[in-house]
Amino acid sequence: MDLASFYSSEIFTLVIIPLLIFFARICDVTLDTARIIYVSRGMKLLAAFIGFFEVLIWLISITQIMQNLTNIIYYIAYAGGFAMGNYIGIYLEDRMALGTVVIRIITQKEATELVEYLKSEGYGVTYIDAKGSMGPVKVVFTIIKRKDIQHVLGIIRKFNPLSFYTIEDIRSFRKGVFRKKARKSLIPRRKKKHQHNDKSHTK
């Protein structure tokens, strides 16, 4: 079978092209999600670079649709790729965990232990006394990397499980205290041997 007959065959028309549209749409929507993330983070050049390939892939897939308007399989492939692209894009966003957020914690319980523990973990913390609708409260602010959200939420639940908290994205910031990664040594540390000196008892 030569290429001309293969391109005109039912396998190419009903299987290969729908699959190409499906995967092209996945790439297109995934790139769109990434572009929106980078735009919200102020990364203009990277967002523009991704946007170029996003539109290019979209044009390729929509061209095939327009050339075969009567083929319902192409529509299904296009819609399925869009749905799957959204799912993969959101998954990648969670995995990438780019950017910085501020966690605002409001609690009626004393927050000293929570604040001190966050400090010991290397997080910058600001806390104030405030007044809520049901009486005095403590308000704690901490700015962290998105990848540290689950770690900090675990600390909050440990010390103040009934506290109210919100998480907001930060587009830009200047200075601040952030948790530093602990450097792993390639050479394992040797445990110090404790020498026990026998005490002589004199009569």
Backbone as a printed PyTorch tensor [residue, N CA C, xyz], in Angstrom:
tensor([[[  0.8480,  -1.1940,   0.0000],
         [  0.0000,   0.0000,   0.0000],
         [  0.8870,   1.2490,   0.0000]],

        [[  0.6930,   2.1260,  -1.0110],
         [  1.4720,   3.3530,  -1.0700],
         [  0.8560,   4.4080,  -0.1630]],

        [[  1.5610,   5.5400,  -0.0040],
         [  1.1060,   6.5940,   0.9020],
         [ -0.2100,   7.2040,   0.4550]],

        [[ -0.3890,   7.3730,  -0.8290],
         [ -1.6180,   7.9950,  -1.3370],
         [ -2.8420,   7.1640,  -0.9790]],

        [[ -2.7390,   5.8480,  -1.1700],
         [ -3.8660,   4.9760,  -0.8370],
         [ -4.0640,   4.8630,   0.6710]],

        [[ -2.9610,   4.9600,   1.4400],
         [ -3.0790,   4.9060,   2.9010],
         [ -3.8030,   6.1410,   3.4360]],

        [[ -3.4730,   7.3170,   2.9010],
         [ -4.1110,   8.5570,   3.3400],
         [ -5.6000,   8.6040,   2.9950]],

        [[ -5.9830,   7.8740,   1.9670],
         [ -7.3920,   7.8550,   1.5690],
         [ -8.1490,   6.6600,   2.1470]],

        [[ -7.4640,   5.8320,   2.9240],
         [ -8.0970,   4.6430,   3.4910],
         [ -8.9660,   5.0020,   4.6880]],

        [[ -9.8690,   4.0790,   5.0540],
         [-10.7630,   4.3050,   6.1890],
         [ -9.9930,   4.3070,   7.5100]],

        [[ -8.9220,   3.5310,   7.5950],
         [ -8.1220,   3.4950,   8.8290],
         [ -7.5410,   4.8730,   9.1270]],

        [[ -7.0140,   5.5120,   8.0910],
         [ -6.4340,   6.8430,   8.2880],
         [ -7.5190,   7.8690,   8.5990]],

        [[ -8.6420,   7.7700,   7.8990],
         [ -9.7130,   8.7610,   8.0520],
         [-10.4670,   8.6020,   9.3630]],

        [[-10.7400,   7.3710,   9.7630],
         [-11.5920,   7.1280,  10.9270],
         [-10.8260,   6.8290,  12.2120]],

        [[ -9.5150,   6.5640,  12.1090],
         [ -8.7370,   6.2250,  13.3090],
         [ -7.5650,   7.1830,  13.5170]],

        [[ -6.7000,   7.2870,  12.5110],
         [ -5.4680,   8.0690,  12.6660],
         [ -5.7660,   9.5490,  12.8750]],

        [[ -6.5760,  10.1350,  11.9940],
         [ -6.8690,  11.5720,  12.1100],
         [ -7.6060,  11.9010,  13.4080]],

        [[ -8.6530,  11.1380,  13.8120],
         [ -9.2800,  11.4360,  15.1090],
         [ -8.3050,  11.3600,  16.2860]],

        [[ -7.3910,  10.3890,  16.2430],
         [ -6.3940,  10.2960,  17.3160],
         [ -5.4600,  11.5010,  17.3100]],

        [[ -5.0610,  11.9380,  16.1180],
         [ -4.2080,  13.1240,  16.0230],
         [ -4.9290,  14.3600,  16.5510]],

        [[ -6.2040,  14.4900,  16.2160],
         [ -6.9920,  15.6200,  16.7270],
         [ -7.1060,  15.5410,  18.2430]],

        [[ -7.3590,  14.3390,  18.7500],
         [ -7.5120,  14.1420,  20.1950],
         [ -6.2510,  14.5640,  20.9430]],

        [[ -5.0930,  14.0640,  20.5180],
         [ -3.8430,  14.3780,  21.2160],
         [ -3.3950,  15.8150,  20.9700]],

        [[ -3.6970,  16.3440,  19.7780],
         [ -3.3740,  17.7490,  19.5180],
         [ -4.1800,  18.6590,  20.4340]],

        [[ -5.4370,  18.3020,  20.6510],
         [ -6.2880,  19.1140,  21.5390],
         [ -5.8180,  19.0120,  22.9850]],

        [[ -5.3470,  17.8400,  23.3890],
         [ -4.7920,  17.6900,  24.7360],
         [ -3.5990,  18.6230,  24.9170]],

        [[ -2.6940,  18.6100,  23.9520],
         [ -1.5150,  19.4920,  24.0300],
         [ -1.9220,  20.9520,  24.0400]],

        [[ -2.8900,  21.2970,  23.1920],
         [ -3.3470,  22.6810,  23.0810],
         [ -3.9020,  23.1960,  24.4020]],

        [[ -4.8160,  22.4420,  25.0040],
         [ -5.4600,  22.8940,  26.2450],
         [ -4.4840,  22.8560,  27.4150]],

        [[ -3.6080,  21.8550,  27.4430],
         [ -2.5980,  21.7930,  28.5050],
         [ -1.6730,  22.9950,  28.4410]],

        [[ -1.2500,  23.3600,  27.2330],
         [ -0.4150,  24.5480,  27.0660],
         [ -1.1680,  25.8140,  27.4540]],

        [[ -2.4730,  25.8430,  27.1650],
         [ -3.2840,  27.0030,  27.5470],
         [ -3.3220,  27.1640,  29.0590]],

        [[ -3.4720,  26.0450,  29.7700],
         [ -3.4610,  26.0950,  31.2360],
         [ -2.1240,  26.5950,  31.7550]],

        [[ -1.0350,  26.0740,  31.1800],
         [  0.3010,  26.5160,  31.5920],
         [  0.5050,  27.9970,  31.2970]],

        [[  0.0000,  28.4470,  30.1400],
         [  0.1550,  29.8640,  29.7760],
         [ -0.5620,  30.7730,  30.7670]],

        [[ -1.7710,  30.3850,  31.1650],
         [ -2.5290,  31.1820,  32.1350],
         [ -1.7900,  31.2480,  33.4680]],

        [[ -1.1900,  30.1300,  33.8650],
         [ -0.4210,  30.1030,  35.1160],
         [  0.7310,  31.0880,  35.0480]],

        [[  1.4670,  31.0570,  33.9400],
         [  2.6290,  31.9410,  33.8070],
         [  2.2170,  33.4050,  33.6830]],

        [[  1.0790,  33.6690,  33.0520],
         [  0.5830,  35.0500,  32.9760],
         [  0.2510,  35.5670,  34.3630]],

        [[ -0.4260,  34.7340,  35.1620],
         [ -0.7870,  35.1500,  36.5190],
         [  0.4310,  35.3390,  37.4080]],

        [[  1.5500,  34.6840,  37.0590],
         [  2.7860,  34.8340,  37.8260],
         [  3.6690,  35.9580,  37.2840]],

        [[  3.2020,  36.6240,  36.2090],
         [  3.9630,  37.7300,  35.6460],
         [  5.1000,  37.3110,  34.7300]],

        [[  5.1340,  36.0360,  34.3010],
         [  6.1930,  35.5470,  33.4110],
         [  5.7610,  35.7680,  31.9600]],

        [[  5.9200,  36.9760,  31.4650],
         [  5.3670,  37.3820,  30.1760],
         [  6.0160,  36.6660,  29.0000]],

        [[  7.3410,  36.6080,  28.9740],
         [  8.0420,  36.0060,  27.8410],
         [  7.7230,  34.5190,  27.6980]],

        [[  7.7260,  33.8060,  28.8120],
         [  7.4260,  32.3770,  28.7770],
         [  5.9780,  32.1410,  28.3550]],

        [[  5.0660,  32.9900,  28.8350],
         [  3.6560,  32.8720,  28.4590],
         [  3.4680,  33.1100,  26.9640]],

        [[  4.1800,  34.0930,  26.4110],
         [  4.0880,  34.3760,  24.9770],
         [  4.6490,  33.2210,  24.1510]],

        [[  5.7460,  32.6330,  24.6040],
         [  6.3660,  31.5010,  23.9060],
         [  5.4170,  30.3090,  23.8680]],

        [[  4.7890,  30.0120,  24.9900],
         [  3.8390,  28.8970,  25.0570],
         [  2.6120,  29.2000,  24.2060]],

        [[  2.1490,  30.4610,  24.2290],
         [  0.9810,  30.8490,  23.4520],
         [  1.1600,  30.6290,  21.9580]],

        [[  2.3780,  30.8190,  21.4520],
         [  2.6570,  30.6000,  20.0280],
         [  2.3770,  29.1500,  19.6420]],

        [[  2.9140,  28.2080,  20.4070],
         [  2.7210,  26.7910,  20.0930],
         [  1.2890,  26.3470,  20.3760]],

        [[  0.6590,  26.9680,  21.3560],
         [ -0.7360,  26.6430,  21.6590],
         [ -1.6300,  26.9330,  20.4570]],

        [[ -1.5060,  28.1190,  19.8780],
         [ -2.3310,  28.5060,  18.7330],
         [ -1.9700,  27.6860,  17.5000]],

        [[ -0.6870,  27.3810,  17.3330],
         [ -0.2520,  26.5820,  16.1860],
         [ -0.8930,  25.1960,  16.2060]],

        [[ -0.8820,  24.5600,  17.3630],
         [ -1.4940,  23.2310,  17.4980],
         [ -3.0020,  23.3170,  17.3000]],

        [[ -3.6170,  24.3750,  17.8260],
         [ -5.0620,  24.5530,  17.6730],
         [ -5.4390,  24.6950,  16.2020]],

        [[ -4.6510,  25.4500,  15.4390],
         [ -4.9270,  25.6310,  14.0120],
         [ -4.8410,  24.3140,  13.2550]],

        [[ -3.8750,  23.4770,  13.6280],
         [ -3.7270,  22.1810,  12.9560],
         [ -4.9580,  21.3110,  13.1860]],

        [[ -5.4210,  21.2620,  14.4320],
         [ -6.5740,  20.4100,  14.7520],
         [ -7.8700,  20.9680,  14.1740]],

        [[ -8.0700,  22.2830,  14.2380],
         [ -9.3180,  22.8650,  13.7350],
         [ -9.3830,  22.7820,  12.2180]],

        [[ -8.2280,  22.7780,  11.5540],
         [ -8.2030,  22.6330,  10.0930],
         [ -8.7760,  21.2900,   9.6710]],

        [[ -8.4010,  20.2350,  10.4020],
         [ -8.9290,  18.9050,  10.0990],
         [-10.4390,  18.8430,  10.3350]],

        [[-10.9140,  19.5360,  11.3540],
         [-12.3510,  19.5690,  11.6300],
         [-13.0910,  20.2510,  10.4830]],

        [[-12.5810,  21.3880,  10.0380],
         [-13.2510,  22.1600,   8.9890],
         [-13.2600,  21.4200,   7.6520]],

        [[-12.2660,  20.5770,   7.4290],
         [-12.2220,  19.8170,   6.1830],
         [-13.1440,  18.5990,   6.2030]],

        [[-13.6090,  18.2380,   7.3760],
         [-14.4680,  17.0520,   7.5040],
         [-15.6430,  17.3640,   8.4280]],

        [[-16.4410,  18.3370,   8.0410],
         [-17.5380,  18.7960,   8.8900],
         [-18.6340,  17.7490,   9.0750]],

        [[-18.7040,  16.7750,   8.2000],
         [-19.7690,  15.7720,   8.2870],
         [-19.3670,  14.5490,   9.1060]],

        [[-18.1190,  14.4900,   9.5660],
         [-17.6390,  13.3140,  10.2990],
         [-17.7790,  13.5520,  11.8050]],

        [[-18.7180,  12.8690,  12.4390],
         [-18.9960,  13.0620,  13.8620],
         [-17.8380,  12.6000,  14.7370]],

        [[-17.0350,  11.6540,  14.2400],
         [-15.9020,  11.1430,  15.0230],
         [-14.8980,  12.2550,  15.3140]],

        [[-14.7220,  13.1730,  14.3860],
         [-13.7800,  14.2720,  14.5770],
         [-14.2490,  15.2080,  15.6870]],

        [[-15.5670,  15.4150,  15.7320],
         [-16.1210,  16.2700,  16.7900],
         [-15.9050,  15.6360,  18.1650]],

        [[-16.1320,  14.3180,  18.2230],
         [-15.9390,  13.6120,  19.4950],
         [-14.4720,  13.6600,  19.9160]],

        [[-13.5700,  13.4670,  18.9610],
         [-12.1370,  13.5230,  19.2670],
         [-11.7340,  14.9150,  19.7420]],

        [[-12.2930,  15.9350,  19.1120],
         [-11.9750,  17.3220,  19.4860],
         [-12.4630,  17.6300,  20.9010]],

        [[-13.7220,  17.2470,  21.1920],
         [-14.2930,  17.5050,  22.5180],
         [-13.6070,  16.6610,  23.5900]],

        [[-13.3020,  15.4040,  23.2630],
         [-12.6170,  14.5430,  24.2260],
         [-11.2250,  15.0410,  24.5500]],

        [[-10.5160,  15.5200,  23.5400],
         [ -9.1890,  16.0890,  23.7750],
         [ -9.2420,  17.3360,  24.6340]],

        [[-10.2920,  18.1400,  24.4440],
         [-10.4550,  19.3460,  25.2650],
         [-10.6630,  18.9820,  26.7340]],

        [[-11.5430,  17.9930,  26.9810],
         [-11.8160,  17.5710,  28.3580],
         [-10.5690,  16.9830,  29.0120]],

        [[ -9.8770,  16.1080,  28.2990],
         [ -8.6760,  15.4890,  28.8520],
         [ -7.5660,  16.5170,  29.0510]],

        [[ -7.4730,  17.4840,  28.1520],
         [ -6.4710,  18.5440,  28.2860],
         [ -6.6760,  19.3770,  29.5330]],

        [[ -7.9500,  19.6500,  29.8630],
         [ -8.2360,  20.3790,  31.1020],
         [ -7.7920,  19.5950,  32.3220]],

        [[ -8.0870,  18.3050,  32.3200],
         [ -7.7070,  17.4580,  33.4550],
         [ -6.1910,  17.4110,  33.6160]],

        [[ -5.4800,  17.1750,  32.5100],
         [ -4.0160,  17.0900,  32.5720],
         [ -3.4140,  18.4330,  32.9550]],

        [[ -3.9900,  19.5230,  32.4410],
         [ -3.4830,  20.8520,  32.7740],
         [ -3.5900,  21.1600,  34.2560]],

        [[ -4.7360,  20.8240,  34.8550],
         [ -4.9210,  21.0460,  36.2920],
         [ -3.9770,  20.1600,  37.0970]],

        [[ -3.8030,  18.9180,  36.6480],
         [ -2.8850,  17.9980,  37.3290],
         [ -1.4560,  18.5340,  37.2910]],

        [[ -1.0300,  19.0160,  36.1250],
         [  0.3200,  19.5620,  36.0000],
         [  0.4980,  20.8070,  36.8570]],

        [[ -0.5580,  21.6160,  36.9460],
         [ -0.4710,  22.8140,  37.7880],
         [ -0.2150,  22.4370,  39.2410]],

        [[ -0.9310,  21.4050,  39.7140],
         [ -0.7230,  20.9510,  41.0890],
         [  0.6780,  20.3820,  41.2780]],

        [[  1.1770,  19.6730,  40.2760],
         [  2.5010,  19.0680,  40.3850],
         [  3.6090,  20.1120,  40.3120]],

        [[  3.4180,  21.1220,  39.4760],
         [  4.4350,  22.1580,  39.3250],
         [  4.5230,  23.0300,  40.5720]],

        [[  3.3560,  23.3450,  41.1550],
         [  3.2850,  24.1420,  42.3900],
         [  4.1460,  25.3980,  42.3040]],

        [[  3.9690,  26.1430,  41.2310],
         [  4.7490,  27.3600,  41.0540],
         [  4.1390,  28.5110,  41.8330]],

        [[  4.9720,  29.4450,  42.2110],
         [  4.4780,  30.6660,  42.8230],
         [  4.4970,  30.6670,  44.3370]],

        [[  3.9350,  31.7380,  44.8680],
         [  3.9370,  31.9900,  46.3060],
         [  2.5220,  32.3100,  46.7590]],

        [[  2.1730,  31.8950,  47.9530],
         [  0.8440,  32.1630,  48.5010],
         [  0.9670,  32.7230,  49.9110]],

        [[ -0.0930,  33.3780,  50.3460],
         [ -0.1730,  33.8200,  51.7340],
         [ -1.2970,  33.0360,  52.4070]],

        [[ -1.0030,  32.4740,  53.5480],
         [ -2.0140,  31.7740,  54.3440],
         [ -2.3830,  32.6690,  55.5160]],

        [[ -3.6690,  32.9500,  55.6260],
         [ -4.1820,  33.7780,  56.7190],
         [ -4.9600,  32.8740,  57.6690]],

        [[ -4.5280,  32.8050,  58.9040],
         [ -5.1410,  31.9180,  59.8960],
         [ -5.8270,  32.7610,  60.9590]],

        [[ -7.0890,  32.4780,  61.2200],
         [ -7.8530,  33.1790,  62.2580],
         [ -8.3310,  32.1430,  63.2640]],

        [[ -7.9610,  32.3270,  64.5170],
         [ -8.3090,  31.3470,  65.5400],
         [ -8.6410,  32.0320,  66.8600]],

        [[ -9.6070,  31.4560,  67.5620],
         [ -9.9420,  31.9540,  68.8990],
         [ -9.0200,  31.3520,  69.9490]],

        [[ -8.3550,  30.2670,  69.5750],
         [ -7.4280,  29.6180,  70.4920],
         [ -6.0900,  30.3500,  70.4820]],

        [[ -5.3700,  30.2790,  71.5860],
         [ -4.0360,  30.8780,  71.6550],
         [ -3.1440,  30.2790,  70.5590]],

        [[ -2.4610,  31.1560,  69.8150],
         [ -1.6930,  30.7050,  68.6500],
         [ -0.1910,  30.7140,  68.8840]],

        [[  0.2470,  30.8500,  70.1260],
         [  1.6860,  30.9490,  70.3990],
         [  2.4370,  29.7020,  69.9500]],

        [[  1.9120,  28.5180,  70.2850],
         [  2.5850,  27.2730,  69.9050],
         [  2.6590,  27.1290,  68.3900]],

        [[  1.5750,  27.4880,  67.7030],
         [  1.5530,  27.4220,  66.2430],
         [  2.5960,  28.3510,  65.6420]],

        [[  2.6490,  29.5790,  66.1380],
         [  3.5950,  30.5720,  65.6250],
         [  5.0310,  30.1170,  65.8480]],

        [[  5.3240,  29.6410,  67.0450],
         [  6.6870,  29.2180,  67.3640],
         [  7.1120,  28.0100,  66.5310]],

        [[  6.1660,  27.1080,  66.2890],
         [  6.5050,  25.9310,  65.4910],
         [  6.7590,  26.3140,  64.0360]],

        [[  5.9430,  27.2150,  63.4990],
         [  6.1620,  27.6830,  62.1300],
         [  7.5190,  28.3630,  61.9990]],

        [[  7.8890,  29.1300,  63.0170],
         [  9.2060,  29.7820,  63.0170],
         [ 10.3220,  28.7430,  63.0400]],

        [[ 10.1400,  27.7180,  63.8680],
         [ 11.1750,  26.6850,  63.9730],
         [ 11.3360,  25.9020,  62.6730]],

        [[ 10.2730,  25.8890,  61.8540],
         [ 10.3290,  25.2100,  60.5650],
         [ 10.8870,  26.1050,  59.4630]],

        [[ 11.2100,  27.3480,  59.8150],
         [ 11.8260,  28.2500,  58.8500],
         [ 10.8760,  29.1640,  58.1110]],

        [[  9.6100,  29.2130,  58.5200],
         [  8.6360,  30.0720,  57.8540],
         [  8.5870,  31.4470,  58.5230]],

        [[  8.4020,  32.4750,  57.7060],
         [  8.2010,  33.8100,  58.2470],
         [  6.7640,  33.9610,  58.7210]],

        [[  6.5710,  34.5200,  59.8910],
         [  5.2360,  34.6080,  60.4890],
         [  4.9900,  36.0110,  61.0240]],

        [[  3.7940,  36.5240,  60.7710],
         [  3.3240,  37.7700,  61.3770],
         [  2.0040,  37.4700,  62.0660]],

        [[  1.8590,  37.8880,  63.3040],
         [  0.6040,  37.6160,  64.0100],
         [  0.1710,  38.8360,  64.8080]],

        [[ -1.1340,  39.0160,  64.8800],
         [ -1.7080,  40.1770,  65.5690],
         [ -2.9300,  39.7430,  66.3660]],

        [[ -3.2820,  40.5490,  67.3510],
         [ -4.5340,  40.3700,  68.0780],
         [ -5.6220,  41.1390,  67.3330]],

        [[ -6.7730,  40.5320,  67.1880],
         [ -7.8740,  41.1770,  66.4740],
         [ -9.1890,  40.8540,  67.1710]],

        [[-10.2460,  41.4370,  66.6650],
         [-11.5610,  41.2270,  67.2620],
         [-12.5150,  40.7440,  66.1800]],

        [[-13.0890,  39.5740,  66.3940],
         [-14.0320,  39.0110,  65.4420],
         [-15.4600,  39.2110,  65.8960]],

        [[-16.4030,  38.6440,  65.1510],
         [-17.8200,  38.8000,  65.4810],
         [-18.1990,  38.0600,  66.7530]],

        [[-17.3550,  37.0940,  67.1700],
         [-17.6550,  36.3100,  68.3660],
         [-16.6360,  36.5340,  69.4770]],

        [[-15.8520,  37.6250,  69.3620],
         [-14.9070,  37.9320,  70.4210],
         [-13.4840,  38.0490,  69.9160]],

        [[-12.5230,  38.1130,  70.8420],
         [-11.1110,  38.2700,  70.4690],
         [-10.5920,  37.0600,  69.6910]],

        [[ -9.7500,  37.3270,  68.7080],
         [ -9.1370,  36.2670,  67.9090],
         [ -7.6680,  36.5940,  67.6740]],

        [[ -6.9300,  35.5850,  67.2550],
         [ -5.5450,  35.7550,  66.8340],
         [ -5.5020,  35.5930,  65.3130]],

        [[ -4.8200,  36.4980,  64.6360],
         [ -4.6750,  36.4240,  63.1820],
         [ -3.2000,  36.1970,  62.8610]],

        [[ -2.9300,  35.1310,  62.1350],
         [ -1.5570,  34.7550,  61.7930],
         [ -1.4030,  34.7880,  60.2730]],

        [[ -0.3610,  35.4520,  59.8030],
         [ -0.0510,  35.4990,  58.3750],
         [  1.2800,  34.7940,  58.1330]],

        [[  1.3420,  34.0050,  57.0940],
         [  2.6140,  33.4150,  56.6790],
         [  2.6380,  33.3130,  55.1610]],

        [[  3.7290,  33.7500,  54.5490],
         [  3.9040,  33.6970,  53.0990],
         [  4.8440,  32.5380,  52.7860]],

        [[  4.3640,  31.6260,  51.9580],
         [  5.1110,  30.3940,  51.6990],
         [  5.1010,  30.0620,  50.2070]],

        [[  5.9430,  29.1250,  49.8170],
         [  5.9160,  28.5870,  48.4650],
         [  4.7160,  27.6460,  48.3320]],

        [[  4.1400,  27.6040,  47.1550],
         [  2.9610,  26.7640,  46.9430],
         [  3.2300,  25.2970,  47.2480]],

        [[  4.4440,  24.8510,  46.9970],
         [  4.7750,  23.4490,  47.2370],
         [  4.7570,  23.1000,  48.7240]],

        [[  4.7900,  24.1270,  49.5910],
         [  4.7900,  23.8920,  51.0370],
         [  3.3970,  23.9770,  51.6510]],

        [[  2.3610,  24.1580,  50.8310],
         [  1.0120,  24.3700,  51.3670],
         [  0.5690,  23.2110,  52.2520]],

        [[  0.6780,  21.9880,  51.7460],
         [  0.1960,  20.8370,  52.5140],
         [  0.9630,  20.6630,  53.8230]],

        [[  2.2480,  20.9600,  53.7930],
         [  3.0540,  20.8660,  55.0160],
         [  2.5700,  21.8590,  56.0650]],

        [[  2.3130,  23.0920,  55.6430],
         [  1.8520,  24.1220,  56.5820],
         [  0.4400,  23.8190,  57.0720]],

        [[ -0.4280,  23.3440,  56.1890],
         [ -1.7880,  23.0000,  56.6130],
         [ -1.7720,  21.8750,  57.6440]],

        [[ -0.8450,  20.9470,  57.4950],
         [ -0.7080,  19.8900,  58.4920],
         [ -0.3200,  20.4430,  59.8550]],

        [[  0.5470,  21.4560,  59.8610],
         [  0.9440,  22.1020,  61.1200],
         [ -0.2430,  22.8250,  61.7410]],

        [[ -1.0180,  23.5130,  60.9050],
         [ -2.1940,  24.2400,  61.4040],
         [ -3.1860,  23.2760,  62.0400]],

        [[ -3.4470,  22.1610,  61.3640],
         [ -4.4070,  21.1850,  61.8990],
         [ -3.9040,  20.5490,  63.1910]],

        [[ -2.6040,  20.4690,  63.3280],
         [ -2.0320,  19.8660,  64.5310],
         [ -2.2100,  20.7720,  65.7520]],

        [[ -1.9210,  22.0630,  65.5930],
         [ -1.9440,  22.9700,  66.7410],
         [ -3.2750,  23.7070,  66.9000]],

        [[ -3.9390,  24.0340,  65.7930],
         [ -5.2070,  24.7570,  65.8620],
         [ -6.1990,  24.1300,  64.8770]],

        [[ -6.6960,  22.9370,  65.1890],
         [ -7.5470,  22.2130,  64.2350],
         [ -8.8690,  22.9050,  63.9170]],

        [[ -9.3550,  23.7660,  64.7950],
         [-10.6340,  24.4380,  64.5730],
         [-10.4690,  25.8370,  63.9870]],

        [[ -9.2710,  26.1900,  63.6030],
         [ -9.0250,  27.5410,  63.0850],
         [ -9.5820,  27.7010,  61.6720]],

        [[ -9.8750,  28.9540,  61.3320],
         [-10.3210,  29.3060,  59.9840],
         [ -9.1230,  29.8550,  59.2200]],

        [[ -8.9330,  29.3900,  57.9820],
         [ -7.7890,  29.9000,  57.2200],
         [ -8.1690,  30.0900,  55.7520]],

        [[ -7.4710,  31.0060,  55.1080],
         [ -7.6400,  31.2470,  53.6770],
         [ -6.2680,  31.2050,  53.0090]],

        [[ -6.2630,  30.8680,  51.7260],
         [ -5.0260,  30.8080,  50.9470],
         [ -5.2060,  31.6750,  49.7080]],

        [[ -4.2880,  32.6040,  49.4960],
         [ -4.3810,  33.5140,  48.3560],
         [ -3.0500,  33.5480,  47.6060]],

        [[ -3.1530,  33.6300,  46.2790],
         [ -1.9480,  33.7370,  45.4510],
         [ -1.3330,  35.1240,  45.5740]],

        [[ -0.0120,  35.1760,  45.4920],
         [  0.7300,  36.4370,  45.5090],
         [  1.4540,  36.5650,  44.1740]],

        [[  1.2360,  37.6790,  43.5040],
         [  1.8830,  37.8710,  42.2000],
         [  3.3300,  38.3090,  42.3550]],

        [[  3.5940,  39.1990,  43.2800],
         [  4.9640,  39.6710,  43.4840],
         [  5.1700,  40.0110,  44.9490]],

        [[  6.4210,  40.0140,  45.3760],
         [  6.7670,  40.3600,  46.7500],
         [  8.2100,  40.8380,  46.7750]],

        [[  8.5780,  41.4330,  47.8860],
         [  9.9450,  41.9230,  48.0400],
         [ 10.4740,  41.4940,  49.3970]],

        [[ 11.5970,  40.8270,  49.3860],
         [ 12.2440,  40.3080,  50.5920],
         [ 11.3320,  39.3210,  51.3060]],

        [[ 11.5500,  39.1310,  52.6010],
         [ 10.7530,  38.1740,  53.3500],
         [ 11.5760,  37.0020,  53.8440]],

        [[ 10.9590,  36.2090,  54.6970],
         [ 11.5990,  35.0240,  55.2730],
         [ 10.9340,  33.7920,  54.6770]],

        [[ 11.7370,  32.9270,  54.0630],
         [ 11.2140,  31.7190,  53.4480],
         [ 12.0000,  30.5100,  53.9260]],

        [[ 11.3060,  29.3900,  53.9110],
         [ 11.9200,  28.1490,  54.3680],
         [ 13.0240,  27.7260,  53.4150]],

        [[ 14.1520,  27.3610,  53.9660],
         [ 15.2780,  26.9030,  53.1670],
         [ 15.3120,  25.3850,  53.1590]],

        [[ 15.6870,  24.8490,  52.0030],
         [ 15.8060,  23.3930,  51.8910],
         [ 17.0300,  22.9130,  52.6510]],

        [[ 16.8490,  21.8310,  53.3480],
         [ 17.9850,  21.2320,  54.0540],
         [ 18.8620,  20.5070,  53.0500]],

        [[ 20.1240,  20.8530,  53.0260],
         [ 21.0530,  20.2220,  52.0940],
         [ 21.4220,  18.8190,  52.5670]],

        [[ 21.3040,  17.8780,  51.6570],
         [ 21.6370,  16.4960,  51.9930],
         [ 23.1120,  16.2370,  51.7080]],

        [[ 23.8010,  15.7580,  52.6930],
         [ 25.2220,  15.4690,  52.5240],
         [ 25.4030,  14.1430,  51.8030]],

        [[ 26.3770,  14.1040,  50.8810],
         [ 26.6540,  12.8690,  50.1570],
         [ 27.3700,  11.8490,  51.0290]],

        [[ 28.0580,  12.3500,  52.0470],
         [ 28.7920,  11.4710,  52.9510],
         [ 27.9940,  11.3230,  54.2390]],

        [[ 27.5480,  10.1280,  54.5650],
         [ 26.7600,   9.9570,  55.7850],
         [ 27.5720,  10.2770,  57.0300]],

        [[ 26.8810,  10.9210,  57.9440],
         [ 27.5570,  11.2670,  59.1920],
         [ 27.7380,  10.0350,  60.0680]],

        [[ 28.8940,   9.9870,  60.7070],
         [ 29.1460,   8.8800,  61.6230],
         [ 28.6120,   9.2240,  63.0020]],

        [[ 28.0310,   8.2440,  63.5970],
         [ 27.5200,   8.4550,  64.9430],
         [ 28.6700,   8.4720,  65.9380]],

        [[ 28.5990,   9.4260,  66.8130],
         [ 29.6480,   9.5330,  67.8230],
         [ 29.4910,   8.4340,  68.8610]],

        [[ 30.6010,   7.8030,  69.1560],
         [ 30.5820,   6.7550,  70.1730],
         [ 30.8500,   7.3750,  71.5340]],

        [[ 29.9750,   7.0800,  72.4350],
         [ 30.1280,   7.6120,  73.7820],
         [ 30.9980,   6.6620,  74.5980]],

        [[ 32.0630,   7.2110,  75.1280],
         [ 32.9660,   6.4000,  75.9370],
         [ 32.5250,   6.4710,  77.3890]],

        [[ 32.3260,   5.3240,  77.9570],
         [ 31.8960,   5.2530,  79.3500],
         [ 33.1190,   4.9710,  80.2150]],

        [[ 33.4440,   5.9060,  81.0480],
         [ 34.5760,   5.7410,  81.9560],
         [ 34.1150,   5.0390,  83.2240]],

        [[ 34.8000,   3.9630,  83.5470],
         [ 34.4540,   3.2300,  84.7610],
         [ 34.9820,   3.9700,  85.9770]],

        [[ 34.0970,   4.2050,  86.8810],
         [ 34.4990,   4.8940,  88.1110],
         [ 34.9870,   3.8670,  89.1280]],

        [[ 36.1530,   4.1340,  89.6960],
         [ 36.7040,   3.2170,  90.7040],
         [ 36.2280,   3.6460,  92.0790]],

        [[ 35.7180,   2.7170,  92.8090],
         [ 35.2190,   2.9960,  94.1490],
         [ 36.3220,   2.6720,  95.1550]],

        [[ 36.6750,   3.6030,  95.9450],
         [ 37.6990,   3.3960,  96.9810],
         [ 37.0250,   3.2150,  98.3200]],

        [[ 37.5150,   2.2700,  99.0130],
         [ 36.9700,   2.0170, 100.3440],
         [ 37.7180,   2.8260, 101.3670]]])
